[in-house]
Amino acid sequence: MIHIYYCDMKKFEHLFEECVSLLPEKRRQKAERIINKNEALLSATAGLMMKEVLNITEDCMLSYGEHGKPFLEQGPFFSVSHSRQFSLLAVSENEIGIDIEMHQSPSERLIERCFTEEEQAFAKLCTENFLRIWTAKEAVLKLLGTGFSYSPKKFSVLPLDDPHEINGRKISFFCGKISEAPFTVAFCKNEDFEITEFLPEDLIY
């Protein structure tokens, strides 16, 4: 089972101090250093979800891959994403990556730099197409744990309904929306999905 958890910042914006105070020390310091308060709250709620779901109560419980991807030595696998209004946490017993993006106009420069020719043509048709490809690309790079050290132009995610062989892994996609925000999950093994919203009373105690 793949579990996807999310927080809506509109429900947490009056609880910034409470959210930050409950974080492990390093993540609390990270949130406090972020100048944009909404960005800081996104980071804080992501940390609180990790604390609640994965029982990450101390910074030392996390290990980090070559490119900075956090992981738990004994599992499960997890991936975090946030964008403007929502923070997301995806958890699975198998490799996983997740990305969410609020609606925005397609970036011509980003499309040419990161998309294959087929993806470029598809992305330029409408904003929804652009966001679907971009979130899928980001989710793959998170699953691989490489970040942009592995060029997103080296692989195609189209068609999104089909599995793809990417960097030695068979990767499939699940595309969804939270409110009007598209998100995409990349995963290596077919599993059922469950989506849960965390409210302030679930995380602040």
N, C-alpha and C positions, 0 to 999 in steps of 0.2 A: 504493500500500500504506500502510495506517495501522499504525504500530508503537506498541504500548503496552508500556511497561516499568514494573516495580514492584519495591519493596523491602519485605521483611517485617521490622519493627523487632525482632522476637524474635531475629533472626539478627544484628542489628547493635548490640544494646543494650550489649554489653561493649566496643564499639569507638568510643565517643563521641569521645574525644580524637583518634583517628586520622582519623575522618571529618571533623571540623571543621578539622583542620590542613591538609587537602588542598584546601580551598575557596578560590576567589578572595577577596581581602581583604574586600570589602564584605559578601559573603554569609557569610564567616567571622565578621565582627563582628556581623552580624544574628543568627546562631545563638548566639553567645556571650551576647547580650543577653536571649535568651529564658529566662525563669526555669524553666519546666517542662522538665525534661531530655528527656522523650519528644518534646515539641513541637520542641525544638531539634534532636533527632536526625532527626525527619521532615524538617525544613527542610534539614538537612545532606545527607541521602541524596538528596533531590530535586536539590540542587545538584551532587552527585557524578554523578547520572545525566545531568544537562545537560552536565556536563563531558565525560563519556564518549561520549555519543551525538551531541551537537551541537558538541563541541570548544570549549565556552565556558570558556576558561582565564583570561580577564581580564574584569573588570567592564565595561570600556569597550566590549566587543563587543556588549552589549545596548543596544537603544533602547527607549523607552517611549512608549506611546500616551497620549492625552489623559487617560484615566482610570487610568493606571498599569500597563497591560498590557505586559509585556516582549515584545519580538520581535527577530528578526534581520533586518537590512535586506535580506539576500540570501536569506532563507528558510533552512530550511523553516519552516512554521508549527509551533507547539508549545503545549502546555497542561500545567499542573502541578496536582495535587491531592493532599491527604493527610488522613488521618483516623485517629487513635489508633494503629493498627497498621501501616498501609500508606501509602507514598508512591508516587505514580503520575506518569508522564510520557507524554504522547501526542504523536506526531510525524507530520506529514503534509505533502505538497506543497500541500495545500489548507487552507482555514480549518478550525479544529478547537477544540473545548473538551471538557474532561473533568472529572468530579467523582465522588468516592467518599465514602460515609458508612457508618460502622459502625451496627449496629442500635441504634435508639433509639425511644422512644415518640413518637408524633406530637404536635406542638405545636399546640394549638388556636389560639393567637394567631397563629403563623406561617402556618398554613393559611388563616385568614381574611384575613390581610394580603397574602399572596402568590399564592394560588390562585384561579382562576376558580371559578364555582359548580359547574360540571361536575367540575373537579378536586377541589374540596372534598368532594363526595359520594363520589368514588372513593377519595380519600385516607383518609377516615374508616372505610372498610371494614376495613382492616388496615394494620399497620406497613409491610409490603412495598410496598403501593400508595403510601403516603406517601413512602417513601424513593425509589421510582422517579420520582415526579413531581419531588421536590425535587432529586435529582441531575440530572435532565434540565433543570430550570430553571437551575440553577447552570452546567451545561455550556453552555447557550445564551448566558448572560450573559458567560461567558468567551470563547466564540467571537466574539460581537459586540464584545468589548473594552470594554463599557460599565460592567460591574459593576452595582450596584443603582441607578445613575443612570437606567437604563431599567427601569421597574417590571415585575417578573415577573408581575404581574396583568394586564398588557396582552396577554399571549399565552397560548395553551393548548398543551400538549404531548401532549394526548390526541387520538386513540389513538397510543400510542408506536410502533406498527408502521407508521404512515403519515408521509410527509414533511409539513412545515408551512411556510407562508409567514410568516416572522417578521422584522419590521423590514426588509423588502425582500430577504430572503435565503430560499432554499428550504433548509430544514434537516431532516435525518433523524437518527435515533437508533440507537445500538447499546447494548443493555443486557446487562451481564454480571455475574459475581461473581468475586471473589478470596477464596478461603476462603468465609466467610459474609457478606462485605461487598459489597453491591451497588454497582456503578458504572455510569455512563452516559456515552457519548461522543456529542457533537453534531458533525455534519459536513455539509458542503455538497455533496459529490460522492461518489457510491458508490465505495467501494474495498474491497479485501480487508483483513482484520485479522490481525495477528500479535501475540501476547502473550508477553512474555519476562520472566522473573524474574532480577533481578540479585542475586547472592550477594556476600558481603564480598570474596571473592577476585577478583571481577570489577571492583570499584571501588577497592579499597585496594591500592596497590602502591608 
